[in-house]
């Protein structure tokens, strides 16, 4: 677990509740539910809603942080910051109704809860989830809160002119995990079964069409952080790096085209810039740098570096040495 903690503390690409927990100065080694989770999953935003284990981790974190609203706030921030699961759908230009429908349709593959519905009648729209597993002995209140926070955050972000929290009706097993400063206490009802639901006026779905805003981000820096903090010797794929950058593969290709480069050129530039950084430290041998950057030999690395930079690695080191 210690090597996981060391890697995670260096990472900026984290599923929201882990990032928040680390930011408060806490150590993940204290979270028993995460001990057997592979590092790849802890670094993958899409894993946030995928397992009961993750929910159990949030429960323990909320207890240690003395933050009963942790689950809700995680869900709320995912919807507003457009990260975590369903990133592409959250950033789409679809109407609120279509976005909710699309997310619910895919939710079964992203959540430990079993069945989900989005229904609309003349007066109300309802989002609901029901677990189809035995929840006996498992504290799931933070999972419920994340579910509610995520969908309410999405609705709130898309209904800025019609939002009225007094018109909501929320069913959860533990009402105390829903913050009253966002949802009035009178609008939250305790339910005895394994169902969580959100009801709001169907007229909210008729709000002005959602206008997609371009998400500005330093995607190159994000990809670079992931590659060199996680496993620089591993071959990166465009599909994986798109997920890391919070884009679809098509969006990343389009972004690269706008920046007048291919994915191969991007990876090469990242490697060469990293090589320059490593060359400034004379304790790093040329051979070790070549190996770290996934070159089969130092000769291959030197040829690639000279072609890219116009000088050999040794010449670059001598020219830029501060000694």
FIROPA-507195 format. One record per residue (C-alpha): residue number from 1; residue in one letter; x, y, z. Coordinates in steps of 0.2 Angstrom, whole numbers, plus 5000, padded with zeros to 4 digits. Layout:
N
 num residu   xx   yy   zz
 NUM      A    X    Y    Z
...
***
This chain:
323
 num residu   xx   yy   zz
   1      X 5000 5000 5000
   2      X 5015 5012 5004
   3      X 5020 5012 4985
   4      X 5002 5016 4980
   5      X 5001 5031 4992
   6      X 5018 5038 4986
   7      X 5012 5037 4968
   8      X 4995 5044 4972
   9      X 5002 5059 4982
  10      X 5012 5064 4966
  11      X 4997 5062 4955
  12      X 4985 5076 4949
  13      X 4974 5064 4940
  14      X 4963 5056 4953
  15      X 4945 5051 4956
  16      X 4937 5066 4965
  17      X 4935 5059 4983
  18      X 4953 5052 4983
  19      X 4960 5069 4977
  20      X 4950 5078 4990
  21      X 4955 5066 5004
  22      X 4973 5068 5000
  23      X 4971 5087 4999
  24      X 4966 5087 5017
  25      X 4982 5080 5022
  26      X 4976 5062 5025
  27      X 4985 5046 5021
  28      X 4976 5033 5010
  29      X 4985 5019 5019
  30      X 4972 5021 5033
  31      X 4957 5017 5021
  32      X 4956 4998 5023
  33      X 4943 4996 5009
  34      X 4957 5002 4996
  35      X 4971 4991 5001
  36      X 4967 4978 4987
  37      X 4962 4990 4974
  38      X 4975 4991 4959
  39      X 4983 5007 4957
  40      X 4976 5009 4939
  41      X 4958 5010 4946
  42      X 4963 5022 4959
  43      X 4970 5034 4946
  44      X 4954 5031 4934
  45      X 4940 5044 4936
  46      X 4928 5032 4928
  47      X 4930 5020 4943
  48      X 4922 5032 4955
  49      X 4904 5024 4954
  50      X 4909 5006 4949
  51      X 4910 4996 4966
  52      X 4903 4994 4983
  53      X 4921 4995 4989
  54      X 4923 5013 4983
  55      X 4907 5017 4993
  56      X 4914 5009 5008
  57      X 4930 5020 5006
  58      X 4920 5036 5005
  59      X 4911 5031 5021
  60      X 4927 5029 5030
  61      X 4934 5045 5023
  62      X 4919 5055 5028
  63      X 4920 5048 5045
  64      X 4938 5052 5047
  65      X 4936 5069 5039
  66      X 4920 5072 5050
  67      X 4911 5077 5034
  68      X 4894 5069 5033
  69      X 4891 5078 5016
  70      X 4907 5071 5008
  71      X 4897 5059 4996
  72      X 4885 5073 4991
  73      X 4899 5086 4988
  74      X 4908 5073 4977
  75      X 4893 5070 4966
  76      X 4889 5089 4965
  77      X 4907 5094 4960
  78      X 4908 5080 4947
  79      X 4892 5087 4938
  80      X 4898 5105 4939
  81      X 4917 5102 4935
  82      X 4912 5089 4922
  83      X 4924 5075 4928
  84      X 4923 5057 4933
  85      X 4911 5045 4925
  86      X 4901 5051 4909
  87      X 4913 5065 4906
  88      X 4909 5065 4887
  89      X 4890 5065 4891
  90      X 4892 5080 4903
  91      X 4901 5090 4890
  92      X 4888 5086 4876
  93      X 4877 5099 4869
  94      X 4861 5088 4871
  95      X 4846 5094 4881
  96      X 4844 5091 4899
  97      X 4831 5077 4895
  98      X 4843 5068 4883
  99      X 4858 5070 4894
 100      X 4849 5062 4909
 101      X 4842 5048 4898
 102      X 4859 5044 4891
 103      X 4867 5044 4908
 104      X 4854 5033 4915
 105      X 4855 5021 4901
 106      X 4873 5019 4904
 107      X 4873 5020 4923
 108      X 4871 5001 4926
 109      X 4889 4998 4919
 110      X 4896 5013 4930
 111      X 4887 5010 4947
 112      X 4886 4996 4960
 113      X 4867 5000 4961
 114      X 4857 4988 4950
 115      X 4842 4996 4941
 116      X 4839 5014 4936
 117      X 4825 5024 4928
 118      X 4822 5041 4921
 119      X 4803 5044 4919
 120      X 4793 5059 4914
 121      X 4774 5063 4915
 122      X 4765 5080 4913
 123      X 4770 5086 4930
 124      X 4786 5078 4936
 125      X 4802 5070 4930
 126      X 4809 5056 4941
 127      X 4827 5049 4942
 128      X 4828 5033 4953
 129      X 4840 5019 4957
 130      X 4837 5002 4965
 131      X 4851 4990 4971
 132      X 4849 4972 4966
 133      X 4862 4965 4978
 134      X 4861 4961 4996
 135      X 4866 4977 5005
 136      X 4865 4969 5022
 137      X 4879 4975 5033
 138      X 4886 4988 5021
 139      X 4884 5006 5024
 140      X 4878 5014 5008
 141      X 4873 5031 5013
 142      X 4887 5040 5005
 143      X 4884 5031 4989
 144      X 4866 5037 4989
 145      X 4872 5054 4993
 146      X 4884 5054 4978
 147      X 4870 5048 4967
 148      X 4859 5062 4973
 149      X 4873 5075 4972
 150      X 4878 5070 4954
 151      X 4861 5071 4947
 152      X 4856 5087 4956
 153      X 4872 5095 4951
 154      X 4868 5091 4933
 155      X 4850 5097 4934
 156      X 4856 5113 4943
 157      X 4869 5117 4930
 158      X 4857 5115 4916
 159      X 4842 5124 4924
 160      X 4849 5140 4930
 161      X 4834 5151 4926
 162      X 4821 5138 4933
 163      X 4830 5130 4947
 164      X 4820 5130 4964
 165      X 4826 5118 4977
 166      X 4809 5119 4986
 167      X 4801 5110 4971
 168      X 4812 5095 4973
 169      X 4808 5078 4982
 170      X 4822 5067 4987
 171      X 4820 5049 4994
 172      X 4836 5042 5002
 173      X 4839 5030 5016
 174      X 4849 5043 5027
 175      X 4842 5061 5024
 176      X 4856 5068 5035
 177      X 4869 5066 5021
 178      X 4860 5079 5010
 179      X 4865 5097 5015
 180      X 4851 5108 5020
 181      X 4859 5123 5012
 182      X 4856 5116 4995
 183      X 4841 5106 4998
 184      X 4828 5111 5011
 185      X 4825 5098 5024
 186      X 4807 5097 5020
 187      X 4811 5091 5003
 188      X 4821 5076 5008
 189      X 4811 5060 5013
 190      X 4818 5044 5022
 191      X 4815 5028 5013
 192      X 4816 5011 5021
 193      X 4821 5001 5006
 194      X 4836 5001 4994
 195      X 4829 5014 4983
 196      X 4835 5032 4980
 197      X 4826 5044 4969
 198      X 4825 5062 4964
 199      X 4809 5071 4958
 200      X 4808 5088 4950
 201      X 4795 5098 4939
 202      X 4795 5091 4921
 203      X 4794 5109 4915
 204      X 4812 5111 4920
 205      X 4816 5100 4905
 206      X 4810 5114 4894
 207      X 4823 5126 4899
 208      X 4833 5135 4886
 209      X 4844 5122 4876
 210      X 4861 5119 4885
 211      X 4875 5128 4876
 212      X 4891 5119 4876
 213      X 4905 5128 4882
 214      X 4923 5124 4877
 215      X 4932 5116 4891
 216      X 4949 5124 4891
 217      X 4962 5113 4899
 218      X 4981 5110 4897
 219      X 4978 5092 4890
 220      X 4996 5090 4885
 221      X 5002 5094 4903
 222      X 4988 5082 4910
 223      X 4994 5068 4898
 224      X 5012 5071 4902
 225      X 5009 5070 4921
 226      X 5000 5054 4919
 227      X 5013 5046 4908
 228      X 5029 5051 4918
 229      X 5021 5049 4936
 230      X 5013 5032 4933
 231      X 5024 5022 4920
 232      X 5034 5032 4908
 233      X 5041 5015 4900
 234      X 5024 5009 4895
 235      X 5017 5012 4878
 236      X 5003 5025 4878
 237      X 4988 5023 4867
 238      X 4977 5037 4861
 239      X 4962 5029 4868
 240      X 4969 5028 4885
 241      X 4976 5046 4885
 242      X 4960 5053 4879
 243      X 4952 5046 4894
 244      X 4966 5053 4905
 245      X 4963 5070 4897
 246      X 4944 5069 4900
 247      X 4940 5068 4881
 248      X 4933 5056 4869
 249      X 4946 5048 4857
 250      X 4938 5059 4843
 251      X 4939 5075 4853
 252      X 4958 5072 4857
 253      X 4961 5069 4838
 254      X 4952 5085 4834
 255      X 4962 5094 4847
 256      X 4979 5087 4841
 257      X 4974 5092 4823
 258      X 4970 5110 4829
 259      X 4987 5110 4837
 260      X 4995 5104 4821
 261      X 5002 5088 4827
 262      X 4998 5069 4827
 263      X 4997 5058 4843
 264      X 5014 5051 4839
 265      X 5022 5068 4838
 266      X 5014 5073 4855
 267      X 5021 5057 4863
 268      X 5038 5060 4855
 269      X 5038 5079 4861
 270      X 5034 5073 4879
 271      X 5048 5061 4879
 272      X 5061 5073 4872
 273      X 5056 5086 4884
 274      X 5057 5074 4898
 275      X 5074 5068 4892
 276      X 5080 5086 4893
 277      X 5074 5088 4911
 278      X 5083 5071 4915
 279      X 5099 5076 4906
 280      X 5101 5091 4918
 281      X 5104 5080 4932
 282      X 5122 5072 4929
 283      X 5118 5058 4940
 284      X 5106 5051 4927
 285      X 5116 5041 4914
 286      X 5111 5041 4896
 287      X 5107 5022 4897
 288      X 5095 5025 4912
 289      X 5086 5039 4903
 290      X 5084 5029 4887
 291      X 5077 5014 4897
 292      X 5066 5025 4907
 293      X 5058 5032 4891
 294      X 5056 5015 4883
 295      X 5070 5015 4870
 296      X 5077 4998 4867
 297      X 5095 5005 4867
 298      X 5104 5021 4871
 299      X 5110 5022 4853
 300      X 5091 5023 4847
 301      X 5088 5036 4860
 302      X 5103 5046 4855
 303      X 5098 5046 4837
 304      X 5080 5051 4841
 305      X 5086 5065 4853
 306      X 5098 5072 4840
 307      X 5085 5071 4826
 308      X 5072 5081 4837
 309      X 5084 5093 4846
 310      X 5099 5095 4834
 311      X 5112 5089 4846
 312      X 5116 5073 4855
 313      X 5111 5070 4873
 314      X 5128 5073 4879
 315      X 5130 5089 4870
 316      X 5114 5095 4877
 317      X 5120 5091 4894
 318      X 5136 5099 4892
 319      X 5128 5115 4885
 320      X 5115 5117 4898
 321      X 5125 5111 4913
 322      X 5124 5123 4928
 323      X 5140 5116 4935
***
